[in-house]
Amino acid sequence: MIKKEVFRQYDIRGIVNEELNEESYYLIGKGFGSMLREKGLKTIVIGGDARHTTRSFMDSFIRGALETGCDVTDIGLVATPVLYFAIWKLNMDGGAMITASHNPSQYNGCKLNLGLGSVYAEALQDLLQRILDERFTSGEGTLVKNDEISDIYMNYIFDNIEIERPVKVIVDGGNGMGGPYLPEILRQKGCEVIEMYTDPDGDFPNHHPDPTIEKNMADLSRDIVEAEYEVGIGLDGDADRIGVVDEKGKMLYGDQILNILARDYLKKNPGKSVIADVKCSKVFFDDIEAYGGKAIMYKTGHANIKMYMKEIGVEFAGEMSGHVFLGDRYLGFDDAIYAACRFVEIVSKSTLPVSRFLADQPKMYNTPELHTKCEDSRKFEVVGKVCQEFKDEGYNVNDIDGARITFDDGWGLIRASNTTPVLVTRYEATTQERMEEIRDLIEGKINKYL
């Protein structure tokens, strides 16, 4: 069973039994293995998250890949960044992570890699077409299991991080795959750690595993104030996205997390470029320039940004959604476990509380990322029409990813989500009133086309 709609922009994702089953993964494994074999490649490392269907789906993928003549290394249930690390450490040609990231428990999915680059967009559609056409190679591959890579990964991060004093940290693992890793690394570095929801559980019984949404961080915000700890770290379901709560229980937006990490990066790397996606605050981009860096605005999407980093040779990038890509001292892929350690490292070197880290910035009024339902078949058309209307009226429009309209005192964004049937908007201005005016202006145009 292969359904076209599960082949999204960045990965494969769908509802278990309705859209994805064991046969789907067998065919995906067979298609991906065939793709590698035709490129003269043959080694694949596979891992998976804690969802109840993941292990059987991994086995089905492995069966398909072996039949193409690929050699597969099974690293078991791991965080997504551990899979990326394994590709690099074990020198694998490709990787497959069976996960639906932060989606609810009834979903599963698959992230595919060629080397450390994501298989996405047209390449995923090519894979789909290969499966539909049954263009498969045949052979007999070998299967080996590797139970050591998680320890090697944790040791690699341990050796990479310098914690100058014990920091009091609460880690909310969201019952995802990051829980077994981050608290252990921080404790080994001498930090005082309280664990919340760090046991992997595919039912996600405590809250949805997305640390960029405020209600999902409510328990962490409450507990950090009660415990009088310094910083709270939230991880998403497969631990490639990070959330942060300060000592007052206030959640930091993704661009604020990036900003704190970027200031530290630019101290040691003056003049270097920093990439961030179109959803990030103007304050962030201005701050990069003020700290001697070069700010580059780019498309949203972890696969897009990883590709662009490699293309132009940039070491530091990130997204509003909590993906952080660190290529200095690390390997350049999105790893919330490592990003959290780097954040705690900054806290350990500062006498200021986290709530004061960006206190010198101008006060801006902004919204979080907002979603308006719009059918997949229409969302790009709607964005295109709104974008063109603003251009025709002479506004300052950046159309690298949707339309980001910049004013003297603020900005607004509309773009089509690449993963869900929604339009994504965000607004920011120097006053609350002006922010609402910009929002009304843009939403007025959106509503004309919905």
C-alpha positions in Angstrom: 0.0 0.0 0.0 1.5 3.3 -1.2 -0.5 6.5 -1.0 0.9 9.5 -2.7 -0.2 12.0 -0.1 2.2 10.6 2.6 5.2 11.7 0.5 5.5 15.2 1.9 8.0 18.0 1.2 10.6 16.8 3.7 9.7 13.3 4.7 7.1 10.6 4.5 4.3 10.9 7.1 0.8 9.5 7.6 -1.8 7.8 9.8 -1.0 4.3 10.7 -3.1 1.6 9.0 -5.1 4.3 7.1 -2.1 5.7 5.1 0.9 3.6 6.2 1.3 0.0 7.1 4.0 -2.7 7.0 3.6 -3.2 3.2 4.2 0.6 2.8 7.5 0.4 4.6 8.6 -2.8 2.7 8.1 -0.9 -0.6 9.8 2.3 0.7 12.8 0.2 1.8 12.8 -1.5 -1.6 12.5 1.8 -3.4 15.2 3.5 -1.4 17.6 0.6 -1.6 17.1 0.5 -5.4 17.8 4.2 -5.6 21.0 3.8 -3.7 22.1 0.7 -5.8 21.6 2.7 -9.0 23.9 5.4 -7.7 26.6 2.7 -7.0 25.9 2.9 -3.2 24.7 0.1 -0.9 25.0 0.8 2.9 22.0 2.0 4.9 21.7 2.7 8.7 18.2 2.5 10.1 16.8 3.7 13.5 13.3 4.5 14.8 11.4 6.3 17.5 9.3 5.0 20.3 5.9 4.7 18.5 4.2 1.4 18.9 4.4 0.5 15.2 8.0 1.7 14.7 9.8 -1.7 15.3 7.6 -3.6 12.9 7.9 -0.9 10.3 11.7 -0.9 10.7 11.7 -4.6 10.1 9.5 -4.2 7.0 11.8 -1.5 5.6 14.9 -3.6 6.3 13.3 -6.6 4.4 12.7 -4.4 1.4 16.2 -2.9 1.4 17.9 -6.2 1.8 16.2 -7.6 -1.3 17.8 -4.8 -3.4 21.3 -5.9 -2.4 21.9 -3.2 0.2 23.7 -3.9 3.5 21.7 -2.6 6.5 22.9 -1.6 10.0 20.1 -1.6 12.5 20.8 0.8 15.5 17.4 0.2 17.1 15.3 2.9 18.8 17.2 6.2 18.9 16.7 9.9 18.6 16.9 11.3 15.0 20.2 13.1 15.6 21.7 9.8 16.7 20.7 8.3 13.3 22.4 11.3 11.6 25.5 10.8 13.8 25.6 7.1 12.8 25.6 8.0 9.1 28.7 10.1 9.7 30.4 7.9 12.3 29.8 4.6 10.5 30.4 6.1 7.0 27.1 5.0 5.6 25.8 5.9 2.2 22.2 6.4 3.4 20.0 6.5 6.4 16.4 5.9 7.3 14.7 7.1 10.5 11.2 5.7 11.2 9.5 8.5 13.0 6.6 11.0 12.8 8.6 13.5 14.8 6.1 15.6 16.8 2.9 14.3 15.2 0.3 12.7 17.4 0.6 9.0 18.4 -1.6 7.7 15.5 1.0 8.8 13.0 4.3 7.4 11.8 6.7 8.3 9.1 10.1 8.1 7.6 13.0 10.5 7.2 15.5 9.5 4.5 19.1 10.6 4.0 21.8 10.4 1.4 24.9 11.0 3.5 24.0 13.8 5.8 21.7 15.4 3.2 18.0 14.9 3.4 16.1 13.2 0.6 13.3 15.7 0.0 11.1 17.5 -2.5 11.7 16.2 -6.0 13.9 13.4 -4.8 11.0 12.1 -2.6 8.6 12.3 -5.5 11.1 10.4 -7.7 11.2 7.7 -5.0 7.4 7.5 -5.0 7.4 7.2 -8.8 10.0 4.5 -8.6 7.8 2.5 -6.2 4.7 3.0 -8.4 6.6 1.9 -11.5 8.2 -1.1 -9.6 11.7 -0.1 -10.7 13.5 -2.2 -8.2 17.0 -3.8 -8.2 17.5 -7.2 -6.8 20.2 -8.8 -4.7 21.0 -10.2 -1.2 22.1 -7.7 1.3 23.4 -8.3 4.8 22.0 -7.1 8.2 24.0 -6.3 11.2 22.9 -4.7 14.6 24.8 -2.0 16.3 23.9 -1.4 20.0 26.9 0.9 20.7 26.2 4.0 18.6 24.1 5.8 21.3 27.0 5.6 23.8 29.5 6.7 21.2 27.2 9.6 20.4 26.8 10.7 24.0 30.5 10.5 24.5 31.1 12.6 21.4 28.9 15.3 22.8 30.3 15.0 26.3 33.8 15.7 24.9 32.5 18.6 22.8 30.9 20.6 25.6 32.5 22.8 28.3 30.3 23.4 31.3 32.1 25.9 33.6 29.8 25.4 36.7 26.9 23.2 37.7 23.7 24.5 36.0 20.3 23.7 37.4 18.3 22.3 34.5 14.9 20.7 34.0 14.5 18.5 31.0 11.1 17.8 29.5 11.6 14.9 27.1 7.9 15.0 26.0 8.0 11.1 26.2 10.0 11.2 23.0 13.4 9.8 22.1 15.6 12.6 23.6 14.9 11.7 27.2 17.4 8.9 27.5 20.2 11.1 26.2 20.1 14.8 27.4 19.7 14.4 31.2 22.5 11.8 31.3 25.0 14.0 29.3 24.2 17.0 31.5 24.6 15.1 34.7 28.0 13.7 33.6 29.0 17.3 33.0 28.1 18.1 36.7 24.7 19.8 36.2 21.8 19.3 38.5 19.0 17.8 36.5 15.3 17.3 37.1 13.7 15.0 34.6 10.1 15.3 33.3 8.5 12.9 30.9 11.9 11.4 29.8 10.7 7.8 29.4 9.9 7.2 25.7 6.3 6.4 25.3 4.6 6.2 21.9 1.2 7.3 23.5 2.7 10.7 24.6 0.6 10.5 27.7 1.6 13.8 29.3 1.5 16.3 26.4 1.9 16.6 22.7 5.7 16.3 22.0 6.1 19.8 20.4 8.1 22.2 22.6 7.4 25.2 20.4 3.8 25.4 21.5 3.3 27.1 24.8 0.6 24.8 26.3 3.0 21.9 25.8 5.6 23.6 28.0 3.1 24.6 30.8 4.3 21.8 33.2 7.9 22.8 32.6 7.2 26.5 33.1 5.4 25.7 36.4 8.1 23.4 37.7 11.1 25.6 36.9 9.6 28.4 39.0 8.7 26.0 41.9 12.1 24.4 41.9 14.0 27.7 41.4 16.0 26.2 38.6 17.9 28.2 35.9 16.7 26.9 32.6 14.2 24.4 31.2 14.7 22.4 28.0 11.9 20.9 26.0 12.5 18.3 23.2 10.2 17.2 20.4 9.3 13.6 19.7 12.4 12.6 17.8 14.7 15.2 19.5 15.6 17.3 16.5 13.8 20.4 17.7 14.4 22.4 20.9 12.3 24.5 23.2 13.6 26.7 26.1 11.9 28.1 29.2 13.7 30.8 31.3 14.0 30.8 35.1 10.7 32.8 35.3 8.8 30.2 33.4 8.6 32.2 30.2 9.0 30.4 27.0 11.6 31.6 24.5 10.6 31.7 20.8 12.7 29.7 18.5 14.4 32.8 17.1 15.3 34.0 20.6 17.0 30.6 21.3 18.9 31.1 18.0 19.8 34.6 18.9 21.4 33.6 22.2 23.3 30.8 20.5 24.3 33.1 17.6 25.8 35.8 19.9 28.0 33.1 21.5 29.0 31.8 18.1 29.9 35.2 16.7 32.1 36.0 19.7 34.4 33.2 18.6 33.6 33.6 14.8 33.5 37.3 14.0 32.3 38.2 10.6 30.7 34.8 9.9 27.3 34.3 8.3 24.2 33.1 10.1 21.2 31.7 8.2 17.6 31.8 9.6 14.3 31.2 8.1 11.7 33.8 7.0 9.6 33.4 10.2 12.3 34.9 12.4 12.1 38.3 14.0 13.7 41.4 12.4 15.3 41.9 15.8 17.2 38.7 15.3 18.5 39.6 11.9 19.5 43.1 13.1 21.2 41.6 16.1 23.4 39.3 14.0 24.6 42.4 12.1 25.1 44.3 15.3 27.3 41.5 16.7 29.5 41.6 13.6 27.9 38.7 11.6 26.2 38.6 8.3 22.5 37.7 8.5 21.0 35.6 5.7 17.2 35.1 5.4 16.2 31.8 3.8 13.3 29.4 3.2 11.7 27.5 6.0 12.4 23.7 6.2 15.2 21.7 7.8 16.1 20.1 4.5 16.2 23.4 2.7 18.5 25.0 5.2 20.9 22.0 5.5 21.3 22.1 1.8 21.9 25.8 1.6 24.4 25.7 4.5 26.4 23.2 2.5 26.0 25.1 -0.7 27.4 28.4 0.6 29.7 27.1 3.3 27.9 28.4 6.5 28.4 26.8 9.9 25.4 28.2 11.9 21.7 28.2 11.0 18.3 27.7 12.5 14.6 28.0 12.3 11.7 29.6 14.3 10.4 26.0 14.7 13.3 25.0 16.9 15.7 23.3 14.4 19.2 24.4 15.2 22.1 23.5 12.9 25.6 23.9 14.4 28.6 23.2 12.1 31.2 24.7 14.4 32.5 22.2 16.8 29.8 19.8 15.5 28.5 18.1 12.4 26.0 20.7 11.0 22.7 18.7 11.3 19.7 19.6 13.5 20.3 18.1 16.9 18.2 19.4 19.8 20.2 17.3 22.3 23.5 19.0 21.2 21.9 22.4 20.9 20.5 22.1 24.5 24.0 21.3 25.7 25.4 24.3 23.9 22.7 26.5 25.5 23.5 25.2 28.9 27.2 25.8 28.2 26.3 29.5 27.6 24.3 29.6 30.9 27.3 28.1 32.8 29.5 31.0 31.6 27.2 33.8 32.4 26.3 35.6 35.6 23.0 36.8 34.2 19.8 34.8 34.4 18.4 33.5 31.1 15.6 36.1 31.2 18.2 38.9 30.9 20.2 37.4 28.0 18.4 39.5 25.4 17.3 42.4 27.7 19.3 44.9 25.7 17.2 44.3 22.6 14.5 46.8 21.5 11.0 45.8 22.6 8.9 44.4 19.8 5.4 43.1 19.8 4.9 39.9 17.9 2.8 36.8 17.4 3.9 33.2 17.5 3.5 31.2 14.3 -0.2 31.3 13.4 -2.1 28.8 11.3 -5.1 29.2 9.0 -6.6 26.1 7.5 -6.3 25.9 3.7 -6.5 22.9 1.5 -3.2 21.5 0.2 -4.5 22.0 -3.4 -5.1 25.7 -2.9 -2.6 27.0 -0.3 0.2 27.9 -2.7 -2.2 29.6 -5.1 -3.6 31.7 -2.2 -0.1 32.7 -1.1 0.8 33.6 -4.7 -2.2 35.8 -5.2 -1.6 37.7 -1.9 2.1 38.1 -2.7 1.4 39.5 -6.1 -1.2 41.9 -4.8 1.3 43.4 -2.3 3.9 43.6 -5.1 1.4 45.4 -7.4 0.7 47.9 -4.6 4.4 48.7 -4.2 5.1 47.1 -0.9 8.6 45.8 0.1 8.1 42.1 -0.5 10.6 39.2 0.0 9.2 36.2 -1.8 11.9 33.6 -1.1 9.3 31.6 0.8 5.8 33.0 0.5 5.6 36.7 1.1 7.3 38.6 3.9 6.1 42.2 3.7 8.4 44.7 5.5 7.3 48.1 6.8 9.3 50.8 8.5 8.0 49.7 11.9 7.2 46.0 11.5 6.6 43.1 9.1 4.2 40.3 8.3 4.5 36.9 6.7 2.3 34.6 4.8 3.6 31.2 3.5 2.1 27.8 2.7 3.1 25.1 5.1 5.0 22.3 3.3 3.8 19.6 5.8 0.1 20.4 6.7 -2.9 22.0 4.9 -2.5 25.4 6.5 -1.3 28.9 5.7 1.4 30.1 8.2 1.4 33.7 9.3 3.4 35.8 11.7 3.4 39.5 12.6 5.7 41.9 14.4 5.9 45.6 15.0 7.1 48.3 17.4 3.7 48.6 19.1 0.8 46.3 19.8 -1.5 48.5 17.8 0.8 48.6 14.8 1.2 44.8 14.9 -2.6 44.4 14.8 -2.8 46.9 11.9 -0.3 44.8 9.9 -2.1 41.7 10.8 -5.5 43.1 9.7 -4.0 44.3 6.4 -2.5 40.9 5.5 -5.4 38.8 6.8 -7.8 41.0 4.9 -6.1 40.0 1.6 -5.8 36.4 2.7 -9.5 36.2 3.4 -10.4 37.5 -0.1 -8.9 34.3 -1.6 -9.9 31.6 0.9 
